[in-house]
Amino acid sequence: MKDRYALVAATEHIARQYIDAFGLKDWEAYGYTAAVTGARFERLVIMRPHWNATAAELAEFETEFVPHWATRVPPDGVYKVI
């Protein structure tokens, strides 16, 4: 089975822009709230909401989205929060 790589951002559209900007071949794009039940990724990068984020949105990112997406990566995989 082929390894899966994912970039996660506030929206799938933003994730696709990052993938395009960095020339990431074969990476999948997801928004924070995407339904990925059962999906596993060997490498996953999740982008913090850097612009116009409220304190509540930043707290939700750290307490909800970061732990949720971490469950999608096996112990020997790569999980980065940028």
BADOTI-367178 format. One record per residue: y, x, z of N, C-alpha, C in turn; residue number from 0; residue in one letter. Coordinates in Angstrom, 2 decimals. Example, Ala and Ser with C-alpha at 12.3 -4.5 7.8 and 13.67 -1.06 7.14 Angstrom:
<nodes>
+---------+---------+---------+---------+---------+---------+---------+---------+---------+-----+------+
!     n_Y !     n_X !     n_Z !    ca_Y !    ca_X !    ca_Z !     c_Y !     c_X !     c_Z !  nr ! rest !
+---------+---------+---------+---------+---------+---------+---------+---------+---------+-----+------+
!   -5.69 !   13.19 !    7.80 !   -4.50 !   12.30 !    7.80 !   -3.30 !   13.20 !    7.80 !   0 !    a !
!   -2.25 !   12.85 !    7.08 !   -1.06 !   13.67 !    7.14 !    0.03 !   12.90 !    7.87 !   1 !    s !
+---------+---------+---------+---------+---------+---------+---------+---------+---------+-----+------+
</nodes>
This chain:
<nodes>
+---------+---------+---------+---------+---------+---------+---------+---------+---------+-----+------+
!     n_Y !     n_X !     n_Z !    ca_Y !    ca_X !    ca_Z !     c_Y !     c_X !     c_Z !  nr ! rest !
+---------+---------+---------+---------+---------+---------+---------+---------+---------+-----+------+
!   -1.18 !    0.84 !    0.00 !    0.00 !    0.00 !    0.00 !    1.25 !    0.89 !    0.00 !   0 !    m !
!    2.23 !    0.51 !   -0.78 !    3.47 !    1.26 !   -0.90 !    4.34 !    1.08 !    0.35 !   1 !    k !
!    4.96 !    2.18 !    0.80 !    5.89 !    2.09 !    1.93 !    7.08 !    1.22 !    1.55 !   2 !    d !
!    7.58 !    0.49 !    2.54 !    8.75 !   -0.35 !    2.32 !    9.92 !    0.22 !    3.09 !   3 !    r !
!   11.09 !    0.20 !    2.43 !   12.32 !    0.67 !    3.03 !   13.33 !   -0.47 !    3.00 !   4 !    y !
!   14.12 !   -0.61 !    4.07 !   15.09 !   -1.70 !    4.13 !   16.42 !   -1.22 !    4.68 !   5 !    a !
!   17.48 !   -1.77 !    4.13 !   18.82 !   -1.58 !    4.66 !   19.32 !   -2.96 !    5.07 !   6 !    l !
!   19.78 !   -3.07 !    6.30 !   20.22 !   -4.35 !    6.86 !   21.71 !   -4.25 !    7.19 !   7 !    v !
!   22.46 !   -5.25 !    6.75 !   23.91 !   -5.31 !    7.03 !   24.25 !   -6.75 !    7.40 !   8 !    a !
!   25.51 !   -7.01 !    7.63 !   25.93 !   -8.35 !    8.04 !   25.45 !   -9.42 !    7.06 !   9 !    a !
!   25.47 !   -9.11 !    5.76 !   24.94 !  -10.03 !    4.75 !   24.09 !   -9.24 !    3.75 !  10 !    t !
!   23.25 !   -9.93 !    3.05 !   22.44 !   -9.28 !    2.02 !   23.33 !   -8.65 !    0.95 !  11 !    e !
!   24.43 !   -9.33 !    0.61 !   25.36 !   -8.81 !   -0.39 !   25.93 !   -7.45 !    0.04 !  12 !    h !
!   26.35 !   -7.34 !    1.28 !   26.87 !   -6.07 !    1.79 !   25.79 !   -5.01 !    1.77 !  13 !    i !
!   24.56 !   -5.37 !    2.17 !   23.45 !   -4.42 !    2.15 !   23.21 !   -3.92 !    0.73 !  14 !    a !
!   23.27 !   -4.80 !   -0.26 !   23.08 !   -4.39 !   -1.65 !   24.19 !   -3.42 !   -2.10 !  15 !    r !
!   25.40 !   -3.64 !   -1.62 !   26.49 !   -2.73 !   -1.96 !   26.22 !   -1.33 !   -1.41 !  16 !    q !
!   25.74 !   -1.23 !   -0.19 !   25.38 !    0.07 !    0.38 !   24.26 !    0.73 !   -0.43 !  17 !    y !
!   23.24 !   -0.04 !   -0.76 !   22.12 !    0.50 !   -1.53 !   22.60 !    1.06 !   -2.86 !  18 !    i !
!   23.48 !    0.31 !   -3.53 !   24.03 !    0.76 !   -4.80 !   24.91 !    2.00 !   -4.61 !  19 !    d !
!   25.77 !    1.99 !   -3.60 !   26.70 !    3.10 !   -3.37 !   25.97 !    4.40 !   -3.07 !  20 !    a !
!   24.87 !    4.32 !   -2.35 !   24.13 !    5.52 !   -1.97 !   22.96 !    5.84 !   -2.90 !  21 !    f !
!   22.78 !    5.03 !   -3.94 !   21.73 !    5.30 !   -4.91 !   20.33 !    5.24 !   -4.32 !  22 !    g !
!   20.10 !    4.31 !   -3.43 !   18.79 !    4.18 !   -2.78 !   17.83 !    3.40 !   -3.67 !  23 !    l !
!   16.88 !    4.08 !   -4.23 !   15.92 !    3.45 !   -5.13 !   14.82 !    2.76 !   -4.31 !  24 !    k !
!   14.43 !    1.59 !   -4.73 !   13.33 !    0.83 !   -4.12 !   13.58 !    0.39 !   -2.68 !  25 !    d !
!   14.83 !    0.32 !   -2.26 !   15.16 !   -0.19 !   -0.94 !   15.41 !   -1.69 !   -1.04 !  26 !    w !
!   15.03 !   -2.41 !    0.00 !   15.25 !   -3.85 !    0.08 !   16.51 !   -4.10 !    0.90 !  27 !    e !
!   17.24 !   -5.16 !    0.55 !   18.49 !   -5.52 !    1.23 !   18.30 !   -6.80 !    2.03 !  28 !    a !
!   18.82 !   -6.79 !    3.25 !   18.73 !   -7.96 !    4.11 !   20.01 !   -8.14 !    4.91 !  29 !    y !
!   20.31 !   -9.39 !    5.23 !   21.37 !   -9.70 !    6.19 !   20.76 !   -9.73 !    7.58 !  30 !    g !
!   21.60 !   -9.64 !    8.59 !   21.11 !   -9.60 !    9.97 !   20.16 !  -10.74 !   10.29 !  31 !    y !
!   20.43 !  -11.93 !    9.78 !   19.66 !  -13.12 !   10.17 !   18.51 !  -13.45 !    9.21 !  32 !    t !
!   18.16 !  -12.55 !    8.32 !   17.09 !  -12.81 !    7.34 !   15.77 !  -13.07 !    8.05 !  33 !    a !
!   15.00 !  -13.97 !    7.49 !   13.67 !  -14.28 !    8.00 !   12.67 !  -13.29 !    7.41 !  34 !    a !
!   12.13 !  -12.41 !    8.23 !   11.20 !  -11.38 !    7.76 !    9.92 !  -11.38 !    8.60 !  35 !    v !
!    9.50 !  -12.53 !    9.02 !    8.32 !  -12.65 !    9.87 !    7.14 !  -11.93 !    9.25 !  36 !    t !
!    6.56 !  -11.02 !   10.02 !    5.38 !  -10.29 !    9.57 !    5.66 !   -9.07 !    8.72 !  37 !    g !
!    6.90 !   -8.90 !    8.27 !    7.24 !   -7.74 !    7.42 !    7.26 !   -6.47 !    8.24 !  38 !    a !
!    6.81 !   -5.37 !    7.65 !    6.84 !   -4.05 !    8.27 !    7.51 !   -3.08 !    7.31 !  39 !    r !
!    8.34 !   -2.21 !    7.85 !    9.07 !   -1.23 !    7.05 !    8.84 !    0.15 !    7.62 !  40 !    f !
!    8.56 !    1.10 !    6.76 !    8.37 !    2.49 !    7.21 !    9.71 !    3.13 !    7.55 !  41 !    e !
!   10.76 !    2.66 !    6.90 !   12.10 !    3.18 !    7.15 !   13.05 !    2.00 !    7.11 !  42 !    r !
!   13.87 !    1.86 !    8.16 !   14.82 !    0.75 !    8.23 !   16.13 !    1.27 !    8.80 !  43 !    l !
!   17.22 !    0.96 !    8.11 !   18.56 !    1.32 !    8.55 !   19.34 !    0.03 !    8.73 !  44 !    v !
!   19.95 !   -0.13 !    9.90 !   20.78 !   -1.31 !   10.14 !   22.21 !   -0.84 !   10.38 !  45 !    i !
!   23.14 !   -1.44 !    9.66 !   24.54 !   -1.04 !    9.70 !   25.30 !   -1.90 !   10.73 !  46 !    m !
!   26.03 !   -1.23 !   11.61 !   26.85 !   -1.95 !   12.58 !   27.99 !   -2.67 !   11.85 !  47 !    r !
!   28.44 !   -3.79 !   12.40 !   29.61 !   -4.48 !   11.82 !   30.88 !   -3.73 !   12.21 !  48 !    p !
!   31.36 !   -2.85 !   11.34 !   32.48 !   -1.98 !   11.68 !   33.85 !   -2.63 !   11.52 !  49 !    h !
!   33.97 !   -3.62 !   10.71 !   35.29 !   -4.15 !   10.40 !   35.41 !   -5.59 !   10.86 !  50 !    w !
!   36.54 !   -5.90 !   11.45 !   36.88 !   -7.26 !   11.88 !   35.83 !   -7.92 !   12.75 !  51 !    n !
!   35.05 !   -7.18 !   13.48 !   34.05 !   -7.76 !   14.36 !   34.68 !   -8.05 !   15.72 !  52 !    a !
!   34.39 !   -9.22 !   16.24 !   34.89 !   -9.57 !   17.58 !   33.97 !   -8.94 !   18.62 !  53 !    t !
!   34.40 !   -8.94 !   19.84 !   33.58 !   -8.42 !   20.94 !   32.27 !   -9.21 !   21.04 !  54 !    a !
!   32.32 !  -10.50 !   20.82 !   31.12 !  -11.33 !   20.88 !   30.15 !  -10.97 !   19.75 !  55 !    a !
!   30.68 !  -10.72 !   18.56 !   29.82 !  -10.33 !   17.44 !   29.17 !   -8.98 !   17.67 !  56 !    e !
!   29.92 !   -8.04 !   18.24 !   29.35 !   -6.73 !   18.55 !   28.26 !   -6.85 !   19.61 !  57 !    l !
!   28.50 !   -7.68 !   20.61 !   27.49 !   -7.90 !   21.65 !   26.24 !   -8.53 !   21.07 !  58 !    a !
!   26.40 !   -9.51 !   20.19 !   25.25 !  -10.14 !   19.55 !   24.47 !   -9.12 !   18.72 !  59 !    e !
!   25.18 !   -8.26 !   18.03 !   24.53 !   -7.23 !   17.23 !   23.64 !   -6.35 !   18.11 !  60 !    f !
!   24.19 !   -5.87 !   19.22 !   23.46 !   -4.95 !   20.10 !   22.32 !   -5.64 !   20.86 !  61 !    e !
!   22.50 !   -6.88 !   21.25 !   21.48 !   -7.54 !   22.09 !   20.48 !   -8.38 !   21.31 !  62 !    t !
!   20.85 !   -8.82 !   20.12 !   19.96 !   -9.68 !   19.33 !   19.39 !   -8.98 !   18.09 !  63 !    e !
!   20.28 !   -8.49 !   17.24 !   19.84 !   -7.98 !   15.94 !   19.17 !   -6.60 !   16.03 !  64 !    f !
!   19.72 !   -5.68 !   16.82 !   19.13 !   -4.35 !   16.93 !   17.69 !   -4.44 !   17.47 !  65 !    v !
!   17.45 !   -5.14 !   18.59 !   16.06 !   -5.23 !   19.08 !   15.13 !   -5.99 !   18.12 !  66 !    p !
!   15.64 !   -7.04 !   17.48 !   14.81 !   -7.81 !   16.54 !   14.33 !   -6.94 !   15.39 !  67 !    h !
!   15.24 !   -6.22 !   14.75 !   14.85 !   -5.40 !   13.60 !   13.99 !   -4.22 !   14.01 !  68 !    w !
!   14.13 !   -3.73 !   15.22 !   13.29 !   -2.62 !   15.70 !   11.82 !   -3.02 !   15.71 !  69 !    a !
!   11.53 !   -4.30 !   15.90 !   10.13 !   -4.75 !   15.91 !    9.49 !   -4.71 !   14.53 !  70 !    t !
!   10.27 !   -4.51 !   13.50 !    9.77 !   -4.48 !   12.12 !    9.32 !   -3.08 !   11.69 !  71 !    r !
!    9.50 !   -2.08 !   12.57 !    9.19 !   -0.69 !   12.23 !    8.07 !   -0.19 !   13.15 !  72 !    v !
!    7.01 !    0.40 !   12.56 !    5.93 !    0.92 !   13.40 !    6.40 !    2.13 !   14.22 !  73 !    p !
!    5.66 !    2.49 !   15.28 !    6.06 !    3.60 !   16.14 !    6.30 !    4.92 !   15.39 !  74 !    p !
!    5.57 !    5.15 !   14.33 !    5.75 !    6.39 !   13.57 !    6.73 !    6.23 !   12.40 !  75 !    d !
!    7.41 !    5.08 !   12.33 !    8.40 !    4.85 !   11.28 !    9.77 !    5.37 !   11.69 !  76 !    g !
!   10.74 !    5.15 !   10.83 !   12.11 !    5.60 !   11.07 !   13.00 !    4.37 !   11.19 !  77 !    v !
!   13.72 !    4.28 !   12.32 !   14.65 !    3.17 !   12.57 !   15.98 !    3.77 !   12.99 !  78 !    y !
!   17.02 !    3.52 !   12.20 !   18.35 !    4.08 !   12.47 !   19.38 !    2.95 !   12.55 !  79 !    k !
!   20.24 !    3.06 !   13.55 !   21.39 !    2.14 !   13.69 !   22.63 !    2.96 !   13.41 !  80 !    v !
!   23.36 !    2.57 !   12.37 !   24.54 !    3.33 !   11.97 !   25.78 !    2.48 !   12.18 !  81 !    i !
+---------+---------+---------+---------+---------+---------+---------+---------+---------+-----+------+
</nodes>
